[in-house]
Amino acid sequence: MNDLGIHEADIGLPGSSKRAFDDCLRLCKEVEQNKLKIRVACAGRTVVSDITPMIELSQRAGILVEVYAFIGSSPIRQFAEEWDVALIAKRSTEAIDVAVKAGLPSPM
């Protein structure tokens, strides 16, 4: 990927399971140890429990991990989970705040 000029790669959802986290950590360490120019990104919902694994990846691997946060907020999901817009906004604000305070970048 580095030789092909790929600048950024989404390497997974580290908050989804221990295995996903371990796989993402290994990829981050590979990028850092080999001084690859690829920027690493991870996906996660806009909830703190999905953002904190990205912070841990960044700290343990010694590289920045870009945050690709998404909001699962379709009307069907809102109904099934009994969420309202205020709750979605609150959770999103909290998660984004955690990422920003940790210094993790987000796409521009």
BALOBA-1460 file (C-alpha; in Angstrom, 3 decimals):
// residues 108
<rec num="1" residu="m" x="0.000" y="0.000" z="0.000"/>
<rec num="2" residu="n" x="2.821" y="2.359" z="0.852"/>
<rec num="3" residu="d" x="4.555" y="1.667" z="-2.480"/>
<rec num="4" residu="l" x="1.290" y="2.217" z="-4.353"/>
<rec num="5" residu="g" x="0.958" y="5.686" z="-2.851"/>
<rec num="6" residu="i" x="-2.098" y="4.937" z="-0.743"/>
<rec num="7" residu="h" x="-2.252" y="7.760" z="1.769"/>
<rec num="8" residu="e" x="-4.821" y="6.534" z="4.264"/>
<rec num="9" residu="a" x="-6.412" y="3.248" z="5.306"/>
<rec num="10" residu="d" x="-9.428" y="2.471" z="7.476"/>
<rec num="11" residu="i" x="-8.205" y="-0.570" z="9.388"/>
<rec num="12" residu="g" x="-11.395" y="-1.544" z="11.186"/>
<rec num="13" residu="l" x="-13.659" y="-1.068" z="14.165"/>
<rec num="14" residu="p" x="-11.436" y="-1.639" z="17.217"/>
<rec num="15" residu="g" x="-14.308" y="-1.134" z="19.639"/>
<rec num="16" residu="s" x="-16.293" y="-4.060" z="18.285"/>
<rec num="17" residu="s" x="-14.328" y="-6.894" z="19.937"/>
<rec num="18" residu="k" x="-11.009" y="-7.855" z="21.510"/>
<rec num="19" residu="r" x="-9.955" y="-9.574" z="18.289"/>
<rec num="20" residu="a" x="-10.787" y="-6.485" z="16.226"/>
<rec num="21" residu="f" x="-8.791" y="-4.346" z="18.663"/>
<rec num="22" residu="d" x="-5.812" y="-6.725" z="18.557"/>
<rec num="23" residu="d" x="-5.891" y="-6.816" z="14.744"/>
<rec num="24" residu="c" x="-6.010" y="-3.011" z="14.557"/>
<rec num="25" residu="l" x="-3.166" y="-2.727" z="17.075"/>
<rec num="26" residu="r" x="-1.001" y="-5.065" z="15.020"/>
<rec num="27" residu="l" x="-1.632" y="-3.013" z="11.882"/>
<rec num="28" residu="c" x="-0.844" y="0.236" z="13.722"/>
<rec num="29" residu="k" x="2.405" y="-1.207" z="15.037"/>
<rec num="30" residu="e" x="3.315" y="-2.384" z="11.538"/>
<rec num="31" residu="v" x="2.832" y="1.144" z="10.190"/>
<rec num="32" residu="e" x="4.905" y="2.656" z="13.011"/>
<rec num="33" residu="q" x="7.711" y="0.080" z="13.040"/>
<rec num="34" residu="n" x="8.204" y="0.243" z="9.279"/>
<rec num="35" residu="k" x="7.845" y="4.043" z="9.141"/>
<rec num="36" residu="l" x="5.120" y="3.766" z="6.504"/>
<rec num="37" residu="k" x="3.625" y="7.003" z="5.226"/>
<rec num="38" residu="i" x="0.080" y="5.627" z="5.439"/>
<rec num="39" residu="r" x="-2.244" y="7.453" z="7.827"/>
<rec num="40" residu="v" x="-4.304" y="5.022" z="9.881"/>
<rec num="41" residu="a" x="-8.008" y="5.502" z="10.508"/>
<rec num="42" residu="c" x="-10.567" y="3.510" z="12.474"/>
<rec num="43" residu="a" x="-14.333" y="3.509" z="12.331"/>
<rec num="44" residu="g" x="-16.665" y="3.684" z="15.283"/>
<rec num="45" residu="r" x="-20.040" y="4.844" z="16.405"/>
<rec num="46" residu="t" x="-20.330" y="8.214" z="18.103"/>
<rec num="47" residu="v" x="-20.266" y="6.670" z="21.555"/>
<rec num="48" residu="v" x="-17.399" y="6.925" z="24.022"/>
<rec num="49" residu="s" x="-16.995" y="3.133" z="24.176"/>
<rec num="50" residu="d" x="-16.082" y="3.095" z="20.457"/>
<rec num="51" residu="i" x="-13.709" y="6.071" z="20.656"/>
<rec num="52" residu="t" x="-11.643" y="4.995" z="23.680"/>
<rec num="53" residu="p" x="-10.172" y="1.930" z="21.887"/>
<rec num="54" residu="m" x="-8.912" y="4.279" z="19.159"/>
<rec num="55" residu="i" x="-7.184" y="6.384" z="21.804"/>
<rec num="56" residu="e" x="-5.601" y="3.276" z="23.280"/>
<rec num="57" residu="l" x="-4.423" y="2.166" z="19.816"/>
<rec num="58" residu="s" x="-2.818" y="5.527" z="19.237"/>
<rec num="59" residu="q" x="-1.062" y="5.499" z="22.592"/>
<rec num="60" residu="r" x="0.130" y="1.885" z="22.417"/>
<rec num="61" residu="a" x="1.354" y="2.057" z="18.818"/>
<rec num="62" residu="g" x="2.781" y="5.570" z="19.019"/>
<rec num="63" residu="i" x="0.935" y="6.916" z="15.961"/>
<rec num="64" residu="l" x="-2.116" y="9.085" z="15.415"/>
<rec num="65" residu="v" x="-5.294" y="7.206" z="14.596"/>
<rec num="66" residu="e" x="-7.825" y="9.211" z="12.628"/>
<rec num="67" residu="v" x="-11.421" y="8.867" z="13.824"/>
<rec num="68" residu="y" x="-14.150" y="7.934" z="11.347"/>
<rec num="69" residu="a" x="-17.201" y="8.322" z="13.571"/>
<rec num="70" residu="f" x="-20.706" y="7.624" z="12.348"/>
<rec num="71" residu="i" x="-24.147" y="7.994" z="13.841"/>
<rec num="72" residu="g" x="-26.582" y="5.110" z="13.575"/>
<rec num="73" residu="s" x="-29.715" y="7.204" z="13.744"/>
<rec num="74" residu="s" x="-32.226" y="6.012" z="11.152"/>
<rec num="75" residu="p" x="-35.876" y="6.357" z="12.143"/>
<rec num="76" residu="i" x="-36.164" y="2.574" z="12.451"/>
<rec num="77" residu="r" x="-33.106" y="2.418" z="14.713"/>
<rec num="78" residu="q" x="-34.394" y="5.301" z="16.818"/>
<rec num="79" residu="f" x="-37.699" y="3.510" z="17.277"/>
<rec num="80" residu="a" x="-36.159" y="0.095" z="18.036"/>
<rec num="81" residu="e" x="-33.648" y="1.507" z="20.535"/>
<rec num="82" residu="e" x="-36.081" y="4.075" z="21.973"/>
<rec num="83" residu="w" x="-33.666" y="6.901" z="21.198"/>
<rec num="84" residu="d" x="-34.627" y="10.516" z="20.674"/>
<rec num="85" residu="v" x="-32.621" y="13.186" z="18.889"/>
<rec num="86" residu="a" x="-31.491" y="14.733" z="22.184"/>
<rec num="87" residu="l" x="-29.945" y="11.435" z="23.330"/>
<rec num="88" residu="i" x="-28.199" y="10.920" z="19.983"/>
<rec num="89" residu="a" x="-26.812" y="14.462" z="20.125"/>
<rec num="90" residu="k" x="-25.652" y="14.021" z="23.741"/>
<rec num="91" residu="r" x="-23.845" y="10.755" z="23.030"/>
<rec num="92" residu="s" x="-22.293" y="12.158" z="19.861"/>
<rec num="93" residu="t" x="-21.065" y="15.275" z="21.660"/>
<rec num="94" residu="e" x="-19.532" y="13.209" z="24.449"/>
<rec num="95" residu="a" x="-17.754" y="10.869" z="22.019"/>
<rec num="96" residu="i" x="-16.420" y="13.641" z="19.816"/>
<rec num="97" residu="d" x="-15.222" y="15.545" z="22.888"/>
<rec num="98" residu="v" x="-13.263" y="12.477" z="24.087"/>
<rec num="99" residu="a" x="-11.566" y="12.125" z="20.680"/>
<rec num="100" residu="v" x="-10.701" y="15.820" z="20.447"/>
<rec num="101" residu="k" x="-9.313" y="15.969" z="24.003"/>
<rec num="102" residu="a" x="-7.111" y="12.949" z="23.182"/>
<rec num="103" residu="g" x="-5.764" y="14.799" z="20.144"/>
<rec num="104" residu="l" x="-7.043" y="12.329" z="17.580"/>
<rec num="105" residu="p" x="-7.609" y="13.816" z="14.136"/>
<rec num="106" residu="s" x="-10.784" y="13.524" z="12.094"/>
<rec num="107" residu="p" x="-11.238" y="13.813" z="8.325"/>
<rec num="108" residu="m" x="-11.557" y="17.323" z="6.989"/>
